[in-house]
């Protein structure tokens, strides 16, 4: 890519990263105040990207993480790297492209949904390719986290994902969040996404996007179509999530009731919570609940990465029986109401 490496080292839980997340991040702008977007004069800049969101959640959950990508040699690129590093994420695998810009997008924030407008054509991240692997250190990495966004960005990005999926799996788990973006895949063969997904060890998908990609959002039917991954998590929005793993019976865990501020980023938060609990050897129900708890924290903010819930709330809910979990409601103030 004719680019240079970023050498910033972030402090995290310590030691080499347990989770390496590879994928695009962009400058994210959200309205600084209420009103129609075309009348908003001031926008707040933050950072957005599925893989970097997951990486940024993990240090607060006690899991060391790193993020690899490409950014432009511009203020947005430098800010993105700095802010992700500030979350405790290792950024040694990020390269700076001197010729291409950092992508950006606008989010019209709202509890019922947030229209998003992307400006990423010709971005530094879209030029990523298999040569990125030469910059990556997999020492100590236990999970490689990818998403279906990356292969949709360009032919070279698709080649990068294929190369990552070709890596030896002796002690490495590949996690793949489908993250189907219709606009990115418009006019493209979705069988590419289906085949890439099938090569992962752990697959996460929403039932709505699974319907678009495989023609069904039913967990049992999806498992028939995706028999090779060790585990498959199907998210059902505000209803909950289903885990199918090995020969065990499907396990459904309802989501928490949340006073939603803004929904974007909740899926990445769920993935981080689920992965963190998986790495710590938690039982299946706890892994799903950890995902829901981290998603709830993000649903309570306008940001793509929300601060974790208070540990007392997390502990109480993880120990709750089905009735106690179902009766809980999380509010903007972080108050647990029953």
Order of alpha helices (4+ residues) and beta strands (2+ residues): beta-beta-beta-beta-alpha-beta-alpha-beta-beta-beta-beta-alpha-alpha-beta-alpha-alpha-beta-alpha-alpha-beta-beta-beta-beta-alpha-alpha-alpha-alpha-beta-beta
